[in-house]
């Protein structure tokens, strides 16, 4: 008892503070990470244009156009000075091998199978971050089994990536919140004419 009573007040307050600290879900950073992930999956691969322009002496110049996404570039990092934002806000990583492997599978599947389904109106984004066959009549009978299989595979990967993002960032309890952020981003990034669920009904962008 004497030892407890003699404990410095500051130490007692520190112990109390350690118990009551809350870790808040970084919604803005999660949204940025989701946008980066989603748009890489559903955007068509950037193409490099190579033009041959006649030059003197029969030589040819190759002109290459490459589109760069510099939205996350921090010029201060080049001189070793981190931005104030980077110091004050947590970062949501999507760069682990497990997450990038899922992303690669989803990107390939989207470009080979699913994109045509969204373009035709056969597929749609659900409100909970998954996809579904919205109108099977828009798919030829011979292609329906393959499309249903692709949808099932994609939904497995979607659930896996929401879980992996939460785990990779040290907070498995964030899975549902991560899923909610991604669900909104799939719809936000959808192309004109694609279908999505909202309020229990289907809408077209």
C-alpha positions in Angstrom: 0.0 0.0 0.0 2.8 2.3 0.9 4.4 1.7 -2.5 1.2 2.5 -4.4 0.6 5.6 -2.4 4.2 6.7 -3.0 3.9 6.2 -6.8 4.4 9.5 -8.6 1.1 10.9 -9.9 2.5 11.3 -13.4 3.3 7.5 -13.6 -0.2 6.7 -12.5 -1.7 9.0 -15.1 0.5 7.4 -17.7 -0.7 3.9 -16.9 -4.3 5.2 -17.1 -3.7 6.9 -20.5 -2.2 3.7 -22.0 -5.5 1.9 -21.3 -7.8 4.5 -22.7 -6.0 5.4 -26.0 -8.2 4.9 -29.0 -7.0 4.2 -32.6 -9.3 5.9 -35.1 -10.0 4.5 -38.5 -8.2 6.7 -41.1 -11.1 7.1 -43.5 -9.4 9.6 -45.8 -6.3 7.5 -46.2 -8.4 4.3 -46.7 -10.3 6.1 -49.5 -7.1 7.0 -51.3 -5.8 3.5 -51.0 -9.1 2.1 -52.3 -9.1 4.4 -55.2 -5.5 3.4 -56.2 -6.4 -0.3 -56.0 -9.8 -0.1 -57.7 -8.7 2.1 -60.6 -5.7 -0.2 -61.4 -8.2 -3.1 -61.6 -10.9 -1.6 -63.8 -9.0 0.9 -65.9 -7.7 -0.3 -69.2 -4.0 -0.8 -69.4 -2.2 2.4 -70.5 -0.7 2.1 -73.9 2.6 3.5 -75.1 2.5 5.2 -78.5 5.6 4.9 -80.6 5.9 7.1 -83.6 8.6 7.2 -86.2 9.4 10.7 -87.3 11.8 11.1 -90.2 14.9 13.0 -89.2 18.0 14.1 -91.1 20.3 11.5 -92.6 17.6 8.9 -92.9 17.6 8.4 -89.2 14.3 8.0 -87.3 13.3 9.4 -83.9 11.1 7.4 -81.6 8.6 9.5 -79.8 7.2 7.8 -76.7 4.2 9.1 -74.7 3.8 7.7 -71.2 1.1 8.8 -68.8 2.3 9.1 -65.3 0.2 9.2 -62.2 1.9 11.6 -59.8 -1.0 12.0 -57.5 0.9 10.5 -54.6 4.3 12.0 -55.4 5.9 14.0 -52.6 8.7 16.2 -54.1 10.0 16.9 -50.6 10.9 13.3 -50.2 13.7 13.8 -52.7 15.5 16.1 -50.3 14.7 14.0 -47.2 11.9 16.3 -46.0 8.6 14.6 -45.3 5.4 16.6 -45.8 3.4 17.6 -42.8 0.5 15.5 -44.0 2.7 12.4 -44.2 3.8 13.0 -40.6 0.4 13.6 -39.2 -1.8 11.1 -41.0 -1.3 7.3 -41.0 -0.8 5.5 -44.4 -2.9 2.6 -45.5 -0.7 0.2 -47.3 -1.8 -1.9 -50.2 1.7 -2.9 -51.3 2.1 -6.3 -49.6 2.8 -9.3 -51.8 -0.6 -10.9 -50.8 -2.6 -7.8 -51.7 -0.7 -7.2 -55.0 -1.2 -10.8 -56.0 -5.0 -10.4 -55.5 -4.9 -7.2 -57.4 -3.1 -8.8 -60.3 -5.6 -11.6 -60.5 -8.6 -9.2 -60.4 -7.1 -7.0 -63.1 -6.5 -9.9 -65.4 -10.0 -11.3 -64.8 -11.6 -7.9 -65.3 -9.9 -7.4 -68.6 -10.5 -10.9 -70.0 -14.0 -11.6 -68.7 -15.8 -9.2 -66.5 -15.4 -5.9 -68.4 -17.6 -7.2 -71.2 -20.2 -8.1 -68.7 -20.3 -4.6 -67.2 -20.3 -3.0 -70.7 -23.3 -5.1 -71.8 -25.2 -4.5 -68.5 -25.1 -8.1 -67.5 -23.1 -7.4 -64.4 -23.3 -4.8 -61.7 -21.6 -3.7 -58.5 -23.5 -4.5 -55.3 -23.7 -2.1 -52.3 -21.5 -4.3 -50.2 -18.3 -4.3 -52.3 -19.1 -7.4 -54.4 -20.3 -8.0 -58.0 -23.3 -10.0 -59.3 -25.0 -11.1 -62.5 -27.7 -8.4 -62.9 -29.2 -9.5 -66.2 -28.3 -13.0 -67.4 -30.3 -12.4 -70.6 -27.5 -10.2 -71.9 -25.1 -13.1 -71.8 -25.1 -15.8 -74.5 -26.2 -19.2 -73.0 -22.8 -20.7 -73.9 -21.0 -18.1 -71.9 -23.1 -18.0 -68.8 -21.2 -20.8 -66.9 -17.9 -19.1 -67.4 -19.2 -15.7 -66.4 -20.8 -17.1 -63.2 -17.5 -18.8 -62.4 -15.6 -15.5 -62.9 -18.0 -13.6 -60.7 -17.6 -16.2 -57.9 -13.8 -16.1 -58.2 -13.8 -12.3 -58.2 -16.0 -12.1 -55.1 -13.7 -14.5 -53.2 -10.8 -12.2 -54.1 -12.8 -9.1 -53.1 -13.5 -10.5 -49.6 -9.9 -11.6 -49.3 -8.5 -8.2 -50.2 -10.7 -6.4 -47.7 -9.4 -8.8 -45.0 -5.8 -8.5 -46.2 -5.8 -4.7 -46.2 -7.0 -4.6 -42.6 -4.5 -7.2 -41.5 -1.6 -5.7 -43.4 -2.3 -2.4 -41.6 -2.3 -4.0 -38.2 -6.0 -3.7 -37.5 -8.1 -6.8 -38.4 -11.1 -5.1 -36.8 -11.1 -2.6 -39.6 -12.2 -5.2 -42.2 -15.8 -4.1 -42.4 -14.8 -0.4 -42.6 -12.3 -1.2 -45.3 -15.0 -3.1 -47.2 -17.4 -0.2 -46.9 -14.8 2.2 -48.3 -14.0 -0.1 -51.2 -17.7 -0.6 -51.9 -18.2 3.1 -52.4 -15.1 3.3 -54.5 -16.0 0.6 -57.0 -19.2 2.6 -57.7 -17.4 5.9 -57.8 -14.9 4.6 -60.3 -17.5 2.7 -62.5 -17.6 3.8 -66.1 -20.6 5.6 -67.7 -23.3 3.0 -68.5 -22.3 0.5 -65.9 -24.8 -0.6 -63.3 -24.6 -0.5 -59.5 -26.9 -1.1 -56.5 -28.1 1.9 -54.4 -30.8 1.8 -51.8 -31.9 -1.7 -52.8 -32.4 -0.8 -56.5 -30.3 -0.8 -59.7 -29.0 2.4 -61.1 -26.9 3.2 -64.2 -24.1 5.6 -64.3 
